[in-house]
Amino acid sequence: MNHVLIVDDEAEIRESLESILREEDYLVTTAATATEALELLRDAAYDVVLLDIWLPDRDGLDALTEIRQMESANVPEVIIISGHGTIEAAVRATKLGAYDFLEKPLSLDRTLIVLKNAMKARQMREDNQEFSRQLTKGTVTGQSVPMKALRQQIKLMAPTNGRVLIYGESGAGKELVGRAMHAESLRKDRPFVELNCAAIPEDYIESELFGYRHGAVPGGPTEKRGTFERADGGTLFLDEVGDMSLKTQAKVLRALDEQRFLPVGASHPVHVDVRVIAATNKDLEEEIARGNFREDLFYRLNVIPFFVPPLRDRKEDIPLLVKEFLQQFGAEYGRPHVEMTEDALAALKQYHWPGNVRELRNLVERVLILNPKTQRIERKHLPMLVYRGPGKTTDSGRNARGEEFSSLLQAREAYERDYILKKLDEFHGNVSRAAEGLGLERSHLYRKMKALGVSVKE
């Protein structure tokens, strides 16, 4: 349901417009001052604002300027209304970003037409922003046999509307495959919307999927469009679908069957046309046997099964992936010409990569951050865990990679740096908990991190 904010100091106009728009099935909120309107806009998403120029606390055009400068992907379209309309005011309003200018007394028919067109313009702007975010995504990198086969499967299945279930370990690139499917599908000009089912608490996942109306969620925005609604006409990617509760699975099953759903707190269902691509790192047939996943939902999703191989099964792709990540992060950090030596790449190929492509990507970024003046990434620049690999061993079985360091101090610092990073990663960047895990005072850990060039961001 589209949400309109009416801002006018005349109560009769607010009440009249609210009554008319509610009959047209709009969700409506009203405000009497610019200050009240701006507070509402910061707390909730609105599609269109009907904004009077003459307000008791400030000029409506000043409020328009502030609305257009809001740091949000959901900035609404603004229609200026005024009983003192002039050509100069209309021109100024348009230059400031207003969608249109309406004079009082308002014509009902013209108001409804302009409002409908503003809704379409906002939806188009939102879609364009989503497309822009996706332009650089959706490329499946690799020349190994499994990746060539995967790209061929994508090319064959993407143009269909069949539902897809992607299997693979965490970090293997399941979302990337989903984006590639969308980019080559008949829906490529419509939104690709993703939802990580494992990252949303059970109490909130239903509202994330289906949205809610009329302030059904205490403390939240008055109205919210769920992922099913935002993906209308396009693709909905449900990541880690095996982590959904049975209750949520039942509602998703019904939405898939009927292509409609009832938002929380709504009285009328929303109809959508959505292609669902799901992904999981679990064996769903095993989850069915345990009673954790619905068999009927499994068969709805598993129309076209895909498998993304782990990085350890396609290590010949590591040089291509490293090159891609070096270009990406090199551009981001102002270092476009960094490269990695063959010796360093050989060390990466020896590692078993439990975190898959995501771990490799994080490693490349970490190495760039820790070596800001290095243009050639060598084996000694790699983290100790990767650097050592299976490698050479002495007769006594000890790893002999230490000969790459110029001193015992350098080797010890490299180990300490990697161990601290491991603990920070384990506790999701929480320095206090990492310090407890290391058996250190927090202040001592901060000093150690500073000395070793370790940042929480990394």
N, C-alpha and C positions, 0 to 999 in steps of 0.2 A: 504494500500500500504506500502511495506517495505521500510525503509529509510536507505540509505547508506551514510556514510561520507568518502570521499576520501582525504587522507592527503599525499601530495607529492610536493616537490619543483619544479619538472619539469612540466611546463605548458602543454607540449604535452601529457604526460602520463595522467594528470588530465583530459584533454579534451577528449582524446581517450576513457578512462574508463567511463567517464560520458556519452558519446554518446552511447556506447555499453549497459551500464546498463539501460539507459532510454528506449532503444529499448526493453529491457527485462522487462519493466514495473516497474522498481525500481524508487523510488524518490531519487534524488541524490543531495548532497551538497559537495562542495570542499573547501579545505584549503591548503595554501602553507607552513604554519609553524605550529609547535606544539602549540605555544601560541594561534594562531587563532583557531586551532582545539579544544583546551580545553575550550575556551570561548564559542564556538558553542555547545559543549557537556553540558555545564552548563545551557544553555538557551533553549535547545530542546532535545527531545528524539530521539535517533538513534538506529537502530537494530544492525548494523554491521559497524565497522570502518576498512577501508583498510589503513594501517599505514606504511609509509616508515621509515626505520631505520635512514637513513642519511638525517637530516633536518638542515636548516641553523641556527636555533636558539638553538636547543638542540637535544640530542640523542633520537631517537624514542622509545627506550626501557625504557628510563626514563619517557617519556610521557605515555607509556603503564602502568607503575607502578601507575602513578597518576590516570589514567582512571579506573583501577581496584579497586582503593581505594575510588572512589567517593561514597558518601553516598546517594545512590538512588536505588530504586527497579528496575530501568530501565537501569542499566549498560549494555552497548552494548558488543557484542562479537568483538574481535579484531583480524584481520588477518594481520600479518606482511608481508610487501613486501620489497625486497632489491635487488640491483644489485651487492652486495658484500656479497652474502650469504656464510656462513660457518656453519659447523656442530655445533660449539660452540655457534654461534649466535642463531641458531635454537633451541638448547637445552635451552639456557638462556631465550629466548622468551617464550617457552612453560612453563618453571618453573614460569615465571612472570604472566602467565595466558592467553597467546595468544591462540586463537583457532587453528591457523595453520600458516605456514610459506611458502611464495611463492617467488621464485627467478625470477628476471628480466633477459631477456625479458619474460613478462608474457604470459603463454599459455591461450588463450581465453577460451577453453573448461574447463581446470582445474580450472581457476579462477571462472567460473560460477558454477561449481559443488561444490567447496569449499564454495562459498558464499551462495549457497542454503542450504548446510548442516549447516552452521553457523546460518542461519536464523532459522532452525528447532531446533537447540540446544538452542538458546536464548528463543524461544517460550516454550520449555520444561522446561527451568529453571524458566521462569516467572510463568508457571502453577504450578510447584512444590512449589514455594514461596507462591502462592495463596492457595494451598492445606494446607500448613503448618499453615497459618493463620487461617484456618477454622477447624483445628483438634479439638480444644476445644469448638467449637461452634455447635449449632444445637441440643442441648438437651432441651426438653420441660419438665420442672420440675413441679411436682404436683401430688397428689393422690386423689384430689377431683373428683367428678363425671364428671364435665365439662371437666377437663383436661384428664381424662382417655378416654372420648369419642373423644376428639380432637386427642389424640395420635393414637387411632384406625382409625380415618378418614385419618390421615397422612399416616399410614401404608398401607391403602387400595388404596389411590389415588396417592401416590408418584411415583410408578413405571410407571404410564401412562405419556403421553405427553400432557395431557389436560391442558389448561391454568387455573390458579387459581386466585381467587379474595378473599383476606383476609380482613374481616371487624373487627373493634375493636377500642377502644378508644386509644388516644395517651399514650404510655408507657405500653400498655398491653402485648406486646411481639409479635407483628405481624412479625417483621423481624426474630425473633427466629423461628417462625413457618415456615417461608419461607426457612430458612437454614435447618431446619429439613426435609422439603419436598425434598430439593436438596440432602441431605445426604443419603436419602433412595431411591433416584430415579436412573434410568438407566444412568443418566448423572453425577453421583457422582464423577467420575474421571476427570471431566472437570470443568472449572471455575464457581464460583458463583459470579456474579457482581451485586452490588447494586447501586441505584441512588435515592436520596431523591428529589423528584420533587418539594417539597415545599421550599427546601433550595437553589435552583439554580435560579438566576434572569432570567426573561423571555428572555432577549437578548442573553443568553448563553446556555439555555437548549437544543436547537437544536444541537449545536456543542458538548455538553456533550453526547447526545444520539447517534449522527451519526458521530461525528468527523469532521475533516476538512483537506484540502490538500492545498499545495502550499501557505502557509501563509495567508489563507483566513481571519483569525482573527488578526486584527492589534495589534501589541505588544505581541502576543502570540507565541508559538513555531511554527516552519515552518509547522509541520504536527502533527496531533493528532488522535489516534484511539478512537472512541466513545465507549460507554458502549455496544451497540449492537454488535460491532465488537469484543470487548474484551470478550464478553460472548459467542462467536461462539462455538457451540457444547455443551454448558452448559446452565446455568440458569441466566436470567436477572430479578432482583428483583426491581420493580418500587414502591418505598414507597410514600405514599400520592399522588397517581395517580390522585385523584380528584382535585389537585391544578394545573394541567397542563392547559394551555390556549387552546382554541378551535383550534387555528392554529396548535399547537404542537400535539394535539390529532389527527388531520387529518393525519399528517405525521406518527405518531405511528401506526394508523390504517392501513395505506398502507404498512408499513414495516411488520406488523403482517400478513397481507393477502399474500404478495408476498415473504416474507422472504428475502427481499433485500431492499437497500436504497442507496441514493446518498449522500455521505459526502459533506459538504459545500465546494464549490470550486473545486469539482472533476468532471471529464467528464465521468467516467465509474462507474456503480453501484457496490456495494459490496454485495455478496450473503452470507447469514448466515443461520445457523440452531440453533435457540434459542428458549428455552421454557421460556415464560414470566409468572412470578408470581407477581401480583400487590396487593397493600394494600392501605386501605383508612380508615380514621376516620369519613368520611362523609356518609350520606345517598345518594348514587349516583342516585337512582330513583327520589329523591326529587331534586337533582341537574339537572337532565334531564328535569324535569318539569319547572325549572327556566331558562332553556336554557344555563346552565353552563357546561353541559357534554353531549357528543355525545351518542345518544342511540345505534348506530351501534357499537361503541367502547365498550360500556358497555356489549353488548351481546357477543362480541369477548372475553372479559376478564372474564366474569362471567360464564365460563363453569363449574368450580368446586368452589362453594362458601364455605368459611370457616368463622367461627365467633370465635374470641378469647375473652373469658369472662373477664370483669374487675376484679381487685383483690378483690374488696368488695363483689363479688359474689362467691369467693372461698377462704375465709379467713383461712380455714383449711390447705391451702398450705403454709401459712406464715412461720411456723417453718422450713419447708424444704427449702424454699427460703432463709431464714435468715442463715441457716447452710451453704448453698452453697455460699452465699456472704461472710460470715465470713471466710470460707476456701480460697476463692479467694483473698480477700483483706488481710487476715492474712499472706498468702504466699508472697504477694506483699510488705507488710510492715514489714516482718520479725517477725510476731507474729502468728505462726501457731496453737496455742492452745486456742485462745479466744473463749468463749461460751457466750450464753445469757440465763439469768434466766427465769424460767417459768413465774414469775411475769411480767418481761419485755415483754415476748412474749404475755402475756394476754393483756397488754396495746396496743401492736401493733394490736391485733385482734379487739380492740374496735375502732380504728381509721378508717375513711371512705376512705382513700387513693385515693384522686382525681387524683394523678399522677401515680397511678397504680404501676406495678412492678418496673418501672424506679425510682419512688420516694422512694420505699423501698430500692432499691439497693444504691441510693445516701445517704439515711439515715444511712445505715450500715457503709458505708465508712466514713461518717462524724463522727459517734460515735467513730470509731476506731482512727481517727485522733485526736479528741478532748480528748481522754482518753488513752494516750500512755502507761500508766503503768497498765492499768486495764485488767485483764484476764477474769473477769466475768462481762458482761454488765448487769447492773441492771436497774430497772425502772427509778431511779433518773438520770441515764446517758442519757436518751432519751430526744430529743428536747421537749420544753414546749408544743408545739402544739399537739404532739403525746402523751406526758406524761400525760397530763390532761385528754384527752379523754372525754367520757361522765361521767365516774367516780362517786365518792361519792359527795354528796352535803350536805351542812348544811341546817338547817331549813329555813334559809333566802335565799337559792338557790345558795350560793357561793360555788365554788369548794373547796373541803377539801384536795386536794392532796398536798397542801403546807406543811402538817405535815411531808412529807418525807425529806424536807430540814431542815438543822440544824439551820439556821438563816434567817432573812429577807434579809440580804445582799446576801446570796447564792441564794435565790429564785429570787431576782431582777436581779442578774448577769445572771442567766439562761434565764430569759425572755429577757434581753437586747441582749444576744448572739443570741438567736433564731430570734429576730426581725431584727437584723443587717444582719444575714444570709439570711433572707427572702428578704430584700431590695437588697442585693447584687445579689441574684438570679433573682430578678425582673429586674435589670438593667444589667444582663449578666456579672457580675464581674466588671463593670465600677465603680470604687470607687468614682470618682468625681460626677457622676450622683446619686449614692446611697447617698452620703453626702447631695446633694440638696434635695433628697426625704425625708431624715431624719431631714432636717433643721439644719445641722451641717456644720462647716468648714471642708474641706477635711483633714487638719492636725489633727483636733480634732477627726475625725472618725478613722484615722490611729492609734492614741494613744489609743482610745477606743478598737479598734480591737486587738492591741497588748496586752492590759491588759486582754482581755477576751479570748485570744488564738484563734482568728479568722483569717484565712488566705484567700486571694483572690482565691487561688487554690481550697480551699474547696468549 
